[in-house]
Amino acid sequence: MTERELEDGPKKAWRRIPRSIWALGFVSMLMDISSEMIHVLLPVYLVSVLGASALTVGFIEGMADATSSFTKVFSGGLSDWLRKRKTLVLIGYSLAAVTKPIFPLAQSVDWVIGARFMDRVGKGIRGAPRNALIADICPDDLRGASFGLRQSLDTVGAFIGPILAIVLMLAFAGNFKAVFWVAVIPAFLAVALLIFAVREPEDGFSKDRRRPNPISRRELALLPTAYWGALALAFVIALARFSEAFLILKGQDIGLAFMFIPIVYVIMNIAFALSAYPAGALSDTAGRKGLLAAGLGFLIAADIAIALVPGLPGLAIGTVLWGFHLGFTKGVLDALVSDHAPARLRGTAFGLFNLVDGTGLLLASLIAGILWDQVGPSGTFLTGGALAALALIGLPLLISKSVNGPKSKTAKGS
């Protein structure tokens, strides 16, 4: 691979990405606008209005992500058995949309827990089938670019949402519930776009017409060793990266006003959006391993900056680096799964992957909540940095040489 080819890859790949993948990206963007308008304010709302503790916030966020990941196992396997993806994707996005009005109606922490649970079930239902659908649609040599594009568009929504939250908090004089009501609108627009703009391939599966039993040992044995190595890597990375809700709490800790705290998510997600597509596209030509190592390096630097650099500068630097970490790992890990998942088991493969990732994130968020309450913010982020350093050291052991670059024939030929 020449230097010129490496430079041209990310620039030209987007032109060949199918329209349905672009549409799925914009669906993700609209839903993320809705979700982040709520979630960016939720930790402060829980602590300051509903009287929850930091440990409660960690539990809610970790539970939400773990619920999503657990649900993805079943929805992914079901999409393999049904040999259809879009129906489950639509059910998941629709459930997320109809739960949005619960947040402004919440009268207690229990309401919020219920709403977050239902919202994450919707995310879980759609997540693995959507990623499998992307793998079904995209050309073999554009896996990283396709997953990176969807992740970038998703993340554009993740920083537009907090910006709107800031503007609306100013316009509504700090009225949380009014902002939550506005957030309902883009959620339903996302569902409409999915219905009319996304087309599922007539047959995104292999020629083998048998319906797989995704929980059988026989089917799971078809997943190669490199895939299981990717799962182990995902768990270690998730364990090193707790919920971004603790960035919000750090903003509150250093004295940011309630209505300006969402700027933390804005900064993080701008860095995330700007890096996700280039990192994914570059991984198609330069290999996945180096991009993942760089992502872990960004996370280590982020934790150190937030823990040791005082005040707003430390949080700002750390938040940007945290966003780059997400950009260099999230879409690349999705492409890694696609590289080694047989076509007839893509939904199952993504479901298991997200279960492992969510379990690691739940454990990390609970640990972070305990450390925050018992030791303080600096201890929380320094511990995260230490875990990220261990993940970086273990990277060569958890990812085989065969995973270092895209395997263009695996998904189509299995």
C-alpha positions as CSV (number, residue, x, y, z in Angstrom):
1,M,0.0,0.0,0.0
2,T,1.5,3.3,-1.1
3,E,1.4,6.5,0.8
4,R,-0.8,8.1,-1.9
5,E,-3.3,5.2,-1.6
6,L,-3.4,5.6,2.2
7,E,-4.1,9.3,1.8
8,D,-6.8,8.9,-1.0
9,G,-8.6,6.1,0.8
10,P,-10.7,8.1,3.3
11,K,-11.2,10.9,0.8
12,K,-12.7,8.7,-2.0
13,A,-14.3,5.9,-0.1
14,W,-17.4,7.9,0.9
15,R,-18.5,8.3,-2.7
16,R,-19.0,4.5,-3.1
17,I,-20.9,4.0,0.2
18,P,-24.5,2.9,-0.6
19,R,-27.4,5.3,-0.1
20,S,-29.1,3.1,2.5
21,I,-26.0,3.3,4.7
22,W,-26.1,7.1,4.4
23,A,-29.8,6.9,5.4
24,L,-29.1,4.7,8.4
25,G,-26.5,7.3,9.4
26,F,-29.0,10.1,9.3
27,V,-31.5,8.0,11.2
28,S,-28.9,7.5,13.9
29,M,-28.2,11.2,13.8
30,L,-31.8,12.2,14.4
31,M,-32.3,9.7,17.2
32,D,-29.0,10.9,18.8
33,I,-30.1,14.5,18.7
34,S,-33.2,13.5,20.6
35,S,-31.4,11.2,23.1
36,E,-28.6,13.5,23.8
37,M,-30.9,16.5,24.4
38,I,-32.2,14.4,27.3
39,H,-29.2,12.4,28.4
40,V,-26.8,15.3,28.6
41,L,-29.0,17.0,31.2
42,L,-30.1,13.8,32.9
43,P,-27.1,13.3,35.4
44,V,-27.5,16.8,36.7
45,Y,-31.3,16.5,36.7
46,L,-31.0,13.3,38.7
47,V,-28.5,14.7,41.3
48,S,-29.8,18.3,41.6
49,V,-33.6,17.9,41.1
50,L,-34.4,14.3,42.1
51,G,-31.7,14.0,44.8
52,A,-29.9,11.0,43.4
53,S,-26.3,10.1,44.3
54,A,-23.3,9.7,42.0
55,L,-23.5,5.9,42.6
56,T,-27.1,6.0,41.5
57,V,-26.1,7.8,38.3
58,G,-23.4,5.2,37.6
59,F,-25.9,2.4,38.2
60,I,-28.5,3.9,35.9
61,E,-26.1,4.6,33.1
62,G,-24.4,1.2,33.5
63,M,-27.7,-0.6,33.8
64,A,-29.0,1.2,30.7
65,D,-26.0,0.2,28.6
66,A,-26.0,-3.4,29.9
67,T,-29.7,-3.7,29.2
68,S,-29.1,-2.5,25.6
69,S,-26.2,-4.9,25.1
70,F,-28.1,-7.9,26.6
71,T,-31.0,-7.3,24.3
72,K,-28.8,-7.1,21.3
73,V,-27.8,-10.8,21.7
74,F,-31.4,-11.9,21.2
75,S,-32.3,-9.3,18.5
76,G,-29.1,-10.1,16.6
77,G,-29.7,-13.9,16.7
78,L,-33.4,-13.3,15.8
79,S,-32.4,-11.3,12.7
80,D,-30.2,-14.2,11.6
81,W,-33.1,-16.7,12.1
82,L,-35.7,-14.4,10.4
83,R,-33.2,-13.6,7.6
84,K,-34.5,-10.0,7.9
85,R,-32.9,-7.0,9.6
86,K,-35.0,-3.9,8.9
87,T,-38.1,-5.0,10.7
88,L,-36.2,-5.4,14.0
89,V,-34.3,-2.1,13.4
90,L,-37.7,-0.3,12.9
91,I,-39.2,-1.9,16.1
92,G,-36.1,-0.8,18.1
93,Y,-36.2,2.8,16.9
94,S,-39.9,3.1,17.3
95,L,-39.7,1.9,20.9
96,A,-37.0,4.5,21.6
97,A,-39.2,7.2,20.1
98,V,-42.3,6.4,22.2
99,T,-40.4,6.3,25.4
100,K,-39.1,9.9,25.0
101,P,-42.2,11.5,26.5
102,I,-41.7,9.6,29.7
103,F,-38.6,11.7,30.7
104,P,-40.5,15.1,31.0
105,L,-43.3,13.2,32.9
106,A,-40.9,11.6,35.4
107,Q,-41.8,12.4,39.0
108,S,-39.0,10.3,40.7
109,V,-35.8,8.4,40.1
110,D,-37.9,5.3,39.5
111,W,-39.6,6.9,36.5
112,V,-36.2,7.7,35.0
113,I,-34.9,4.2,35.6
114,G,-38.0,2.8,33.8
115,A,-37.7,5.2,30.9
116,R,-34.0,4.6,30.5
117,F,-34.6,0.8,30.7
118,M,-37.3,0.9,27.9
119,D,-35.2,3.3,25.8
120,R,-32.2,1.0,26.0
121,V,-34.3,-2.0,25.2
122,G,-35.2,-0.2,22.0
123,K,-31.5,0.5,21.3
124,G,-30.7,-3.2,22.0
125,I,-33.4,-4.4,19.6
126,R,-32.1,-2.3,16.8
127,G,-28.3,-2.3,17.4
128,A,-27.1,-5.7,16.3
129,P,-29.5,-6.0,13.3
130,R,-28.6,-2.5,12.2
131,N,-24.9,-3.3,12.2
132,A,-25.5,-6.6,10.5
133,L,-27.6,-4.8,7.9
134,I,-24.7,-2.4,7.3
135,A,-22.4,-5.4,6.8
136,D,-24.9,-6.9,4.4
137,I,-25.1,-3.7,2.3
138,C,-21.6,-2.4,2.2
139,P,-18.9,-3.6,-0.2
140,D,-16.2,-5.8,1.4
141,D,-13.4,-3.2,1.0
142,L,-15.6,-0.4,2.6
143,R,-16.4,-2.0,6.0
144,G,-14.4,0.4,8.0
145,A,-15.5,3.4,6.0
146,S,-19.2,2.4,6.2
147,F,-19.2,1.8,9.9
148,G,-17.1,4.9,10.4
149,L,-19.6,7.0,8.4
150,R,-22.6,5.8,10.4
151,Q,-20.7,6.4,13.6
152,S,-19.7,9.9,12.5
153,L,-23.3,10.9,11.5
154,D,-24.5,9.4,14.8
155,T,-22.0,11.5,16.6
156,V,-23.0,14.7,14.7
157,G,-26.3,14.2,16.3
158,A,-24.6,13.6,19.6
159,F,-23.1,17.1,19.6
160,I,-26.1,18.9,17.9
161,G,-28.3,17.5,20.7
162,P,-26.3,19.1,23.6
163,I,-26.0,22.4,21.6
164,L,-29.8,22.5,21.3
165,A,-30.1,21.6,25.0
166,I,-27.9,24.6,25.9
167,V,-29.9,27.0,23.7
168,L,-33.2,25.7,24.9
169,M,-32.1,25.8,28.6
170,L,-31.3,29.4,28.0
171,A,-34.6,30.0,26.2
172,F,-36.7,28.2,28.8
173,A,-34.8,29.7,31.8
174,G,-33.4,26.4,33.0
175,N,-36.7,24.4,32.6
176,F,-35.4,20.8,32.2
177,K,-38.8,19.4,31.3
178,A,-39.5,21.8,28.5
179,V,-36.2,20.7,26.8
180,F,-37.2,17.1,27.3
181,W,-40.5,17.7,25.4
182,V,-38.7,19.3,22.4
183,A,-36.5,16.2,22.2
184,V,-39.5,14.1,21.3
185,I,-39.6,15.6,17.8
186,P,-36.4,14.4,16.1
187,A,-37.0,10.9,17.5
188,F,-40.2,10.5,15.5
189,L,-38.5,12.0,12.4
190,A,-35.9,9.3,12.6
191,V,-38.5,6.6,12.5
192,A,-40.1,8.2,9.4
193,L,-36.8,8.3,7.6
194,L,-36.0,4.7,8.4
195,I,-39.4,3.6,7.0
196,F,-39.1,5.4,3.7
197,A,-35.3,5.7,2.9
198,V,-33.6,2.4,4.0
199,R,-33.8,-0.6,1.7
200,E,-32.8,-4.0,2.8
201,P,-31.0,-6.2,0.3
202,E,-33.1,-9.0,-1.2
203,D,-30.6,-11.5,0.2
204,G,-27.8,-10.2,2.4
205,F,-27.2,-13.8,3.6
206,S,-25.1,-16.6,2.2
207,K,-26.6,-19.1,-0.2
208,D,-27.1,-21.5,2.6
209,R,-30.9,-21.3,3.2
210,R,-30.9,-23.0,6.6
211,R,-32.2,-21.0,9.5
212,P,-29.4,-20.9,12.1
213,N,-30.0,-21.6,15.8
214,P,-27.7,-18.8,17.1
215,I,-27.4,-20.2,20.6
216,S,-26.3,-23.7,19.6
217,R,-22.8,-24.8,20.1
218,R,-22.7,-25.9,16.5
219,E,-23.4,-22.4,15.2
220,L,-21.1,-20.6,17.6
221,A,-18.3,-23.0,16.6
222,L,-18.5,-21.4,13.1
223,L,-17.2,-18.1,14.6
224,P,-13.4,-18.0,14.2
225,T,-10.8,-17.6,16.8
226,A,-10.1,-14.0,15.6
227,Y,-13.7,-13.1,16.3
228,W,-13.4,-14.3,19.9
229,G,-10.1,-12.3,20.2
230,A,-12.0,-9.2,19.1
231,L,-14.7,-9.9,21.9
232,A,-12.0,-10.1,24.5
233,L,-10.5,-6.9,23.3
234,A,-13.9,-5.2,23.4
235,F,-14.4,-6.2,27.0
236,V,-11.0,-4.9,28.1
237,I,-11.5,-1.6,26.3
238,A,-15.0,-1.2,27.8
239,L,-13.7,-1.9,31.3
240,A,-11.2,0.9,30.9
241,R,-13.8,3.4,29.6
242,F,-16.7,4.1,32.0
243,S,-19.8,6.1,31.1
244,E,-19.4,9.6,29.7
245,A,-21.9,10.7,32.4
246,F,-18.9,11.1,34.7
247,L,-17.5,13.8,32.3
248,I,-20.7,15.7,33.0
249,L,-20.4,15.2,36.7
250,K,-16.8,16.5,36.5
251,G,-18.1,19.6,34.8
252,Q,-20.5,20.1,37.7
253,D,-17.6,19.4,40.1
254,I,-15.5,22.3,38.7
255,G,-18.4,24.7,38.9
256,L,-19.9,24.9,35.5
257,A,-23.4,26.3,35.5
258,F,-26.2,23.8,34.8
259,M,-27.2,25.3,31.5
260,F,-23.6,25.2,30.2
261,I,-22.6,21.7,31.3
262,P,-23.8,20.1,28.0
263,I,-20.9,21.9,26.3
264,V,-18.8,19.0,27.6
265,Y,-20.7,16.5,25.4
266,V,-20.5,19.0,22.5
267,I,-16.7,19.1,22.7
268,M,-16.4,15.4,23.1
269,N,-18.7,14.5,20.2
270,I,-17.2,17.0,17.8
271,A,-13.9,15.3,18.3
272,F,-15.7,11.9,18.0
273,A,-17.5,12.9,14.8
274,L,-14.4,14.3,13.1
275,S,-12.3,11.2,13.8
276,A,-14.7,8.3,13.4
277,Y,-15.0,8.2,9.6
278,P,-11.3,8.9,8.8
279,A,-10.2,6.3,11.4
280,G,-12.7,3.7,10.0
281,A,-11.7,4.4,6.4
282,L,-8.0,4.3,7.2
283,S,-8.4,1.0,9.0
284,D,-9.6,-0.5,5.6
285,T,-6.1,0.2,4.1
286,A,-3.7,0.5,7.1
287,G,-5.1,-2.2,9.4
288,R,-7.3,-2.2,12.5
289,K,-4.7,-2.8,15.2
290,G,-2.8,0.4,14.9
291,L,-6.0,2.5,15.0
292,L,-7.1,0.7,18.2
293,A,-3.7,1.2,19.8
294,A,-3.9,4.9,19.1
295,G,-7.5,5.0,20.5
296,L,-6.3,3.5,23.8
297,G,-3.5,6.1,23.9
298,F,-6.0,8.9,23.6
299,L,-8.0,7.4,26.5
300,I,-4.9,7.2,28.7
301,A,-4.1,10.8,27.9
302,A,-7.7,11.9,28.5
303,D,-7.8,10.4,32.0
304,I,-4.5,11.9,33.0
305,A,-5.5,15.4,31.8
306,I,-8.9,15.3,33.6
307,A,-7.3,14.0,36.8
308,L,-4.2,16.1,37.0
309,V,-4.8,19.4,35.1
310,P,-6.9,21.6,37.3
311,G,-10.2,23.3,36.3
312,L,-11.7,23.9,32.9
313,P,-8.5,23.4,30.9
314,G,-8.0,19.9,32.1
315,L,-11.6,19.0,31.5
316,A,-11.5,20.5,28.0
317,I,-8.3,18.8,27.0
318,G,-9.5,15.5,28.4
319,T,-12.9,15.7,26.8
320,V,-11.3,16.3,23.3
321,L,-9.0,13.3,23.8
322,W,-11.9,11.2,25.0
323,G,-13.7,12.0,21.8
324,F,-10.7,10.9,19.7
325,H,-10.6,7.7,21.7
326,L,-14.2,6.9,20.8
327,G,-13.5,7.9,17.1
328,F,-10.5,5.6,16.9
329,T,-12.2,2.6,18.5
330,K,-16.0,2.4,18.1
331,G,-16.4,2.0,14.4
332,V,-13.1,0.1,14.0
333,L,-14.3,-2.5,16.5
334,D,-17.6,-2.8,14.5
335,A,-15.6,-3.3,11.3
336,L,-13.4,-5.9,13.1
337,V,-16.5,-8.0,14.0
338,S,-17.7,-7.7,10.4
339,D,-14.3,-8.9,9.1
340,H,-14.7,-12.2,11.0
341,A,-18.4,-12.9,11.2
342,P,-19.9,-15.4,8.8
343,A,-22.8,-13.8,6.8
344,R,-25.5,-16.1,8.2
345,L,-24.4,-15.3,11.8
346,R,-23.7,-11.6,11.5
347,G,-26.6,-10.6,13.8
348,T,-25.5,-13.2,16.4
349,A,-21.9,-12.0,16.2
350,F,-22.8,-8.4,16.7
351,G,-25.2,-9.3,19.5
352,L,-22.5,-11.2,21.5
353,F,-20.0,-8.4,20.8
354,N,-22.3,-5.8,22.3
355,L,-23.2,-8.0,25.3
356,V,-19.5,-8.2,26.1
357,D,-19.0,-4.5,25.6
358,G,-22.0,-3.6,27.7
359,T,-21.0,-5.9,30.5
360,G,-17.6,-4.3,30.6
361,L,-19.1,-0.8,30.6
362,L,-21.5,-1.7,33.4
363,L,-18.7,-2.9,35.6
364,A,-16.6,0.1,34.8
365,S,-19.5,2.5,35.5
366,L,-20.2,0.9,38.9
367,I,-16.5,1.0,39.8
368,A,-16.3,4.6,38.7
369,G,-19.4,5.5,40.8
370,I,-17.9,3.9,43.9
371,L,-14.6,5.6,43.4
372,W,-16.3,9.0,42.8
373,D,-18.2,8.8,46.1
374,Q,-15.3,7.3,48.2
375,V,-12.2,8.8,46.7
376,G,-13.2,11.7,44.4
377,P,-13.0,12.6,40.7
378,S,-9.2,12.3,40.4
379,G,-9.1,8.8,41.7
380,T,-11.9,7.8,39.3
381,F,-10.1,9.1,36.2
382,L,-6.6,7.9,37.3
383,T,-8.0,4.4,37.8
384,G,-9.5,4.5,34.3
385,G,-6.2,5.6,32.9
386,A,-4.5,2.7,34.6
387,L,-7.0,0.2,33.2
388,A,-6.6,1.7,29.7
389,A,-2.8,1.3,30.0
390,L,-3.3,-2.4,30.9
391,A,-5.5,-2.8,27.8
392,L,-2.9,-1.2,25.6
393,I,-0.2,-3.5,27.0
394,G,-2.4,-6.5,26.4
395,L,-3.5,-5.5,22.9
396,P,-0.9,-7.8,21.1
397,L,-2.2,-10.7,23.1
398,L,-5.9,-10.1,22.5
399,I,-5.8,-9.4,18.8
400,S,-4.2,-11.8,16.3
401,K,-2.2,-10.9,13.3
402,S,-5.1,-11.9,11.1
403,V,-7.2,-9.1,12.7
404,N,-4.6,-6.5,11.9
405,G,-6.2,-5.7,8.5
406,P,-9.5,-6.2,6.7
407,K,-10.4,-9.6,5.4
408,S,-12.3,-8.8,2.4
409,K,-13.6,-12.3,1.6
410,T,-14.7,-13.5,5.0
411,A,-18.2,-12.1,5.3
412,K,-19.4,-12.7,1.8
413,G,-18.0,-16.2,1.5
414,S,-19.0,-17.7,4.8
